[in-house]
């Protein structure tokens, strides 16, 4: 009887682990990584919005595996670099790809 319970518990553990391993996106990313990227995007957007120099500018932010991409237009190269610094200051950002155009 005890042996049968051990087999059932072992089978349940194997099924649980298989379920965890299969929880990935087609790109091989886990749900946790996707949530972390969404959190980073939100934090970068909030920081850009709150900044007195950058507020009101149309800057799109996306994040993939900790790499933040900035897209939009700014007035000067100084502001472009400043936006990179602001985005890079957020915890979890590994790198910033700045595709901002200067008007």
Protein Blocks (a to p, Z undefined) as FASTA:
>chain_A
ZZmmmmmmmmmmmmmmmmmmmmccfkopafklmmmmmmmmmmmmmmmmmpmklgoiacdd
ddeehiacdedddfbfklmmmmmmmmmmpghiabdcdfbdcZZ
